[in-house]
Amino acid sequence: MTTSNDVPKLLDELLRAGAPSGYEGPAAAVWRKAASGFAELSYDGLGSTIARVGEAEPLVAIVGHIDEIGLIVTHVDEKGFLWFEPIGGWDPQILVGQRVEVTGSGGPVPGVAGRKPIHLLEPDQRKKVVELKSMHIDIGAVDREDAETMVRVGDPVVIRTEPMQVAGSRLVSKAMDNRLGAFVALESTRRCAEGSGPGGSMAGVAAVQEEIGLFGARTSAFELKPDIAVAVDVTHATDAPGVDEKEVGVHPLGSGPVIGRGSTLSPKVFELLVETAEAEGIEYSIAASGRSTGTDADAIQIARSGIPAGLVSIPLRYMHSPVEMVDLADVEATIALCAAFGSRIKAGVDLSR
C-alpha cells in the first residue's frame, strides 16, 4: 500500500517517527506492527526486532538499523533553556536554526535549536565554525521550573520535519539513515515469503544503536544465529557537488544498490549478491573498503564464531542532515535484490573463506 504521492506508507511512517539511538521505541513499534502480519517476531535485550520466516537451513538475515542521529538533554538552565549533547555524528552547521522535538514524559515538546544571532557576534566569531556547545534548545519556557514541567535531563531530541517528495521518484527526509535499511529488511523478507519463499529460512532485522557503536547488530546476530547475513545501509551518492568519485566510487542516485566488497566482508557473499543482481537484471555498482565499512556488517562478521556477512547500500545525498535525499527506485531495486538473494540461498551453499 502506498500514500497518495507514491511513497510507501510504511516507509513514510518510519521516517516520521522520532527514534534516535537508544530511544528507538516509536520506530520499532511501527516496524513490529507491520512485520507481525507475516513473520514470527522475537527481540534481543537491546530492543532490536527480528522478523523470521521459516525454520529450515540456511538462515539468511537481512539487517538494517532503525535508529537515527539525535540529541539528548543534559541541563536545564535557570531561564528554561535546554543544553544538550549529540547522539551520533552531527555537523553543527546543519543544526543551527532547526525545529526540534523533545520526547518528554508527557509527550512531544516542540522547540528550536538556537545560538546567539549573527548581529551580536564579534567579527572574529562570525568567521568561526559553530560548535554544539555554543548552542541551546528553546522550548519557549519562561524559566527552569516551567521547562521542567515539560522536559527533564535525559530526554531525547530529534529534528522536527516531514518527508517531502521532490522531482521524479526522489524523496527528502530526516532519518533515511537508516530507516531505509530497516524498511528494506522488512519488505524483502515479506516479499520473499509471499513469493517463491526462502531457500532455507529468512529473517529481517531492525537493529538498534548503530549510530553509537553497531551494538544492536552484534546482540541480534548473537540471538538469531544466522548462517549468512547482509547489512543494508546507505552510502554517499556521488552525483552531488563536492563528492570525489576517485575516493568513494561511482554511485549516483538512480544507479541501484551498491554491493560492498572488502576486507571485513565475505568474498562469497559478495559474489552471491552479484550473481543474484545479474540473474534478476538489477543494475548495481560496487564499493570497496580496505578496512572497516562503518556499518553493521562489521559487527555481524565477528559475532559468535564469525558470520559470513555482505553489505548492500543505497545511494544517499546529504547524509546526517534533515534533508537526506534518496531515489525510491534505488530502494525498490535493493528490496528486489535482497528478496531474490533470500530465495536463492539454499542448503549446502559454500561460505568458507
C-alpha positions as CSV (number, residue, x, y, z in Angstrom):
1,M,0.0,0.0,0.0
2,T,1.3,3.5,-0.8
3,T,0.4,7.0,0.1
4,S,-1.0,9.4,-2.5
5,N,2.4,10.6,-3.6
6,D,3.7,7.0,-4.2
7,V,5.9,7.0,-1.1
8,P,5.4,3.5,0.6
9,K,3.1,4.0,3.6
10,L,5.3,2.0,5.9
11,L,8.4,4.0,4.9
12,D,6.6,7.3,5.4
13,E,5.5,6.2,8.9
14,L,9.1,5.0,9.8
15,L,10.6,8.3,8.6
16,R,8.1,10.4,10.7
17,A,8.9,8.5,13.9
18,G,11.4,10.2,16.3
19,A,13.7,7.5,17.4
20,P,17.4,8.2,18.0
21,S,19.9,5.6,19.1
22,G,18.9,4.1,22.5
23,Y,15.4,5.5,22.1
24,E,14.1,3.5,19.1
25,G,10.7,2.6,20.6
26,P,8.5,4.7,18.3
27,A,10.1,3.5,15.1
28,A,10.3,-0.1,16.4
29,A,6.6,-0.1,17.2
30,V,5.8,0.8,13.6
31,W,8.2,-1.9,12.2
32,R,6.9,-4.5,14.6
33,K,3.2,-3.9,13.7
34,A,4.0,-4.3,10.0
35,A,6.1,-7.4,10.5
36,S,3.6,-9.1,12.8
37,G,1.3,-9.8,9.8
38,F,3.6,-12.3,8.1
39,A,6.5,-13.3,10.4
40,E,7.3,-14.6,13.8
41,L,8.7,-11.9,16.0
42,S,11.5,-12.0,18.6
43,Y,13.7,-9.5,20.3
44,D,17.2,-9.1,21.7
45,G,18.0,-7.5,25.0
46,L,18.7,-4.1,23.5
47,G,15.4,-3.8,21.6
48,S,16.4,-5.0,18.1
49,T,13.5,-6.8,16.4
50,I,13.7,-10.0,14.4
51,A,11.0,-11.0,11.9
52,R,11.6,-14.6,10.9
53,V,10.0,-16.7,8.2
54,G,10.7,-20.5,8.1
55,E,12.8,-22.8,10.2
56,A,14.9,-24.6,7.6
57,E,18.7,-24.1,7.0
58,P,20.4,-22.0,5.9
59,L,19.1,-18.9,7.7
60,V,19.6,-15.6,5.9
61,A,19.4,-12.4,7.9
62,I,18.8,-9.0,6.2
63,V,19.8,-6.4,8.8
64,G,19.0,-2.7,8.7
65,H,19.5,-0.4,11.7
66,I,16.4,1.6,12.8
67,D,17.9,4.3,14.9
68,E,18.7,7.9,13.7
69,I,21.1,10.5,15.0
70,G,19.7,12.9,17.6
71,L,20.4,14.9,20.8
72,I,20.0,14.3,24.5
73,V,19.1,17.0,27.1
74,T,22.0,17.3,29.6
75,H,21.0,20.5,31.5
76,V,18.0,22.9,32.0
77,D,19.2,26.3,33.0
78,E,17.5,28.9,35.2
79,K,16.0,30.7,32.2
80,G,14.5,27.5,30.9
81,F,16.9,26.9,28.0
82,L,18.0,23.3,27.3
83,W,21.6,22.3,26.8
84,F,22.5,19.0,25.1
85,E,24.9,16.5,23.7
86,P,24.8,14.7,20.4
87,I,23.6,11.2,19.9
88,G,25.6,10.1,16.9
89,G,27.6,12.3,14.5
90,W,26.4,15.8,13.8
91,D,27.6,18.6,11.6
92,P,26.8,21.6,13.9
93,Q,26.3,23.9,11.0
94,I,23.3,21.9,9.9
95,L,21.7,22.0,13.3
96,V,21.6,25.8,13.7
97,G,18.1,27.2,13.4
98,Q,16.4,23.8,13.1
99,R,13.0,23.0,14.6
100,V,13.3,20.1,17.0
101,E,11.1,17.9,19.1
102,V,11.9,16.7,22.6
103,T,10.3,13.5,23.8
104,G,9.1,14.5,27.2
105,S,7.4,12.2,29.7
106,G,4.1,13.9,28.9
107,G,4.5,13.7,25.1
108,P,6.4,15.6,22.3
109,V,7.6,19.1,23.2
110,P,8.4,21.3,20.2
111,G,11.4,23.7,20.2
112,V,14.2,25.2,18.2
113,A,17.9,24.9,18.2
114,G,19.3,28.4,18.7
115,R,22.5,30.3,19.1
116,K,23.5,34.0,19.5
117,P,22.2,35.9,16.5
118,I,24.8,37.0,13.9
119,H,24.1,40.6,14.7
120,L,25.5,40.1,18.2
121,L,28.6,38.1,17.3
122,E,32.0,39.8,17.3
123,P,33.7,40.0,13.9
124,D,36.1,37.2,14.7
125,Q,33.3,35.0,16.0
126,R,31.4,35.2,12.7
127,K,34.4,33.6,10.9
128,K,34.5,30.6,13.3
129,V,32.7,27.3,12.8
130,V,29.8,27.0,15.2
131,E,30.2,24.4,18.0
132,L,27.5,22.3,19.5
133,K,28.5,23.5,23.0
134,S,27.6,27.1,22.0
135,M,24.0,26.1,21.0
136,H,20.9,25.6,23.1
137,I,17.3,24.4,22.6
138,D,14.5,26.9,23.3
139,I,11.1,25.4,24.0
140,G,9.5,28.7,24.9
141,A,9.7,28.1,28.7
142,V,9.8,31.2,30.9
143,D,12.2,29.7,33.5
144,R,13.6,26.4,34.7
145,E,10.5,25.5,36.7
146,D,8.3,26.0,33.7
147,A,10.7,23.9,31.4
148,E,10.8,21.1,33.9
149,T,7.1,20.6,33.8
150,M,7.6,19.5,30.1
151,V,11.1,18.0,29.9
152,R,13.9,16.6,32.1
153,V,17.5,15.7,31.8
154,G,18.0,12.6,29.6
155,D,15.1,13.3,27.3
156,P,15.9,12.5,23.6
157,V,15.6,15.1,20.8
158,V,15.2,14.8,17.1
159,I,14.8,17.2,14.2
160,R,11.1,18.0,13.6
161,T,10.4,17.7,9.9
162,E,8.3,15.7,7.5
163,P,9.2,13.7,4.4
164,M,9.0,15.7,1.2
165,Q,8.8,14.3,-2.4
166,V,10.8,16.3,-4.9
167,A,11.2,15.8,-8.7
168,G,10.7,12.4,-10.1
169,S,11.0,9.5,-7.7
170,R,13.2,11.3,-5.2
171,L,12.3,11.7,-1.6
172,V,13.8,14.0,1.1
173,S,13.6,13.4,4.8
174,K,15.4,13.1,8.1
175,A,16.3,9.6,9.3
176,M,16.8,8.0,5.9
177,D,20.0,6.8,7.6
178,N,18.8,4.2,8.3
179,R,15.1,3.7,8.3
180,L,15.7,2.8,4.6
181,G,17.7,-0.2,5.7
182,A,15.1,-1.3,8.3
183,F,12.4,-0.9,5.6
184,V,14.3,-2.9,3.1
185,A,14.9,-5.7,5.7
186,L,11.2,-6.0,6.4
187,E,10.0,-5.6,2.8
188,S,12.5,-8.0,1.3
189,T,11.6,-10.7,3.9
190,R,7.9,-10.2,3.3
191,R,8.2,-10.4,-0.5
192,C,10.4,-13.5,-0.3
193,A,7.9,-15.2,2.0
194,E,4.9,-14.2,-0.2
195,G,6.7,-15.1,-3.4
196,S,8.7,-18.3,-4.0
197,G,9.8,-18.5,-0.4
198,P,13.3,-18.5,1.1
199,G,15.7,-21.2,0.0
200,G,16.0,-22.1,3.7
201,S,14.7,-19.5,6.1
202,M,14.9,-15.7,6.2
203,A,14.8,-13.0,8.9
204,G,14.5,-9.3,8.6
205,V,16.2,-7.4,11.5
206,A,15.6,-3.9,12.7
207,A,18.8,-3.3,14.7
208,V,19.2,-0.6,17.3
209,Q,22.1,1.6,18.4
210,E,24.1,1.5,15.2
211,E,24.9,5.2,15.3
212,I,26.6,4.9,18.6
213,G,28.6,1.7,18.1
214,L,26.9,-1.0,16.0
215,F,25.6,-2.5,19.2
216,G,22.2,-3.9,18.1
217,A,23.7,-5.8,15.2
218,R,26.1,-7.5,17.5
219,T,23.4,-8.6,20.0
220,S,20.8,-9.5,17.4
221,A,23.3,-11.6,15.5
222,F,24.1,-13.4,18.7
223,E,20.4,-14.0,19.4
224,L,19.4,-15.1,15.9
225,K,22.5,-17.2,14.9
226,P,22.2,-16.6,11.1
227,D,24.2,-18.7,8.7
228,I,24.6,-15.7,6.4
229,A,23.8,-12.0,6.8
230,V,23.5,-8.9,4.7
231,A,23.6,-5.5,6.2
232,V,21.6,-2.8,4.4
233,D,22.6,0.8,4.9
234,V,23.1,4.0,3.0
235,T,26.2,5.3,1.2
236,H,27.2,8.6,-0.3
237,A,25.6,9.4,-3.6
238,T,28.4,10.5,-5.9
239,D,26.5,12.9,-8.1
240,A,26.3,15.7,-5.5
241,P,28.6,18.7,-5.7
242,G,32.0,18.2,-3.9
243,V,31.9,14.4,-3.9
244,D,35.1,12.9,-5.3
245,E,34.4,9.7,-7.3
246,K,38.1,8.7,-7.0
247,E,37.7,8.4,-3.3
248,V,34.2,6.7,-3.0
249,G,33.4,5.2,-6.4
250,V,30.6,5.9,-8.8
251,H,27.2,5.6,-7.2
252,P,24.8,8.3,-8.4
253,L,21.1,8.4,-7.4
254,G,19.2,6.1,-9.7
255,S,22.1,3.6,-10.2
256,G,20.6,0.9,-8.0
257,P,22.1,-0.9,-4.9
258,V,25.8,-0.6,-4.1
259,I,27.3,-4.0,-3.3
260,G,30.2,-3.9,-0.8
261,R,33.4,-5.7,-1.3
262,G,36.3,-5.6,1.2
263,S,38.4,-6.9,4.0
264,T,35.6,-7.4,6.5
265,L,33.1,-8.7,4.0
266,S,32.7,-12.3,2.9
267,P,34.0,-12.7,-0.7
268,K,31.5,-15.5,-1.3
269,V,28.6,-13.4,-0.1
270,F,29.7,-10.6,-2.4
271,E,29.8,-13.0,-5.4
272,L,26.4,-14.4,-4.5
273,L,24.9,-10.9,-4.3
274,V,26.4,-10.0,-7.7
275,E,25.2,-13.3,-9.2
276,T,21.7,-12.5,-7.8
277,A,21.7,-9.0,-9.2
278,E,22.8,-10.1,-12.7
279,A,20.3,-13.0,-12.7
280,E,17.5,-10.7,-11.8
281,G,18.5,-7.9,-14.2
282,I,19.1,-5.4,-11.3
283,E,21.5,-2.6,-12.0
284,Y,24.2,-2.2,-9.3
285,S,27.6,-0.7,-8.5
286,I,30.5,-1.9,-6.3
287,A,32.1,-0.1,-3.4
288,A,35.4,-1.3,-2.0
289,S,36.6,-0.9,1.6
290,G,40.2,-1.7,2.8
291,R,39.4,-1.8,6.5
292,S,36.0,-1.5,8.3
293,T,32.9,-0.4,6.4
294,G,31.4,1.6,9.3
295,T,28.2,-0.4,9.1
296,D,26.5,-3.2,11.0
297,A,28.3,-5.7,8.7
298,D,31.5,-5.0,10.8
299,A,29.8,-6.2,14.0
300,I,28.0,-9.1,12.4
301,Q,31.0,-10.7,10.8
302,I,32.7,-11.1,14.2
303,A,29.6,-12.1,16.1
304,R,29.8,-15.6,17.8
305,S,32.5,-17.6,15.9
306,G,32.1,-15.4,12.8
307,I,29.2,-14.9,10.4
308,P,29.7,-14.6,6.7
309,A,28.5,-11.1,6.0
310,G,27.7,-8.9,3.0
311,L,26.8,-5.3,2.6
312,V,24.3,-3.6,0.3
313,S,23.9,0.2,0.4
314,I,21.5,2.7,-1.1
315,P,23.0,5.9,-2.6
316,L,22.0,8.9,-0.5
317,R,22.7,12.7,-0.7
318,Y,23.3,14.9,2.4
319,M,23.9,12.2,4.9
320,H,23.3,13.0,8.6
321,S,21.1,16.0,7.8
322,P,17.4,16.8,7.9
323,V,17.3,16.8,4.1
324,E,18.8,13.4,3.2
325,M,17.7,12.6,-0.4
326,V,17.2,9.2,-2.0
327,D,15.8,7.9,-5.2
328,L,12.9,5.5,-4.4
329,A,13.8,3.4,-7.5
330,D,17.1,2.5,-5.7
331,V,15.1,1.5,-2.6
332,E,12.9,-0.7,-4.7
333,A,15.8,-2.3,-6.5
334,T,17.5,-3.0,-3.2
335,I,14.4,-4.7,-1.9
336,A,14.2,-6.8,-5.0
337,L,17.9,-7.8,-4.7
338,C,17.6,-8.9,-1.0
339,A,14.3,-10.8,-1.6
340,A,15.8,-12.7,-4.5
341,F,19.0,-13.3,-2.5
342,G,16.9,-14.9,0.2
343,S,15.2,-17.2,-2.3
344,R,18.5,-18.3,-4.0
345,I,20.5,-19.3,-0.9
346,K,19.9,-23.0,-0.3
347,A,21.3,-25.8,1.8
348,G,24.8,-26.7,1.0
349,V,26.0,-23.3,-0.1
350,D,29.7,-22.9,0.4
351,L,30.5,-19.9,2.6
352,S,34.1,-20.8,3.6
353,R,36.9,-18.3,3.4
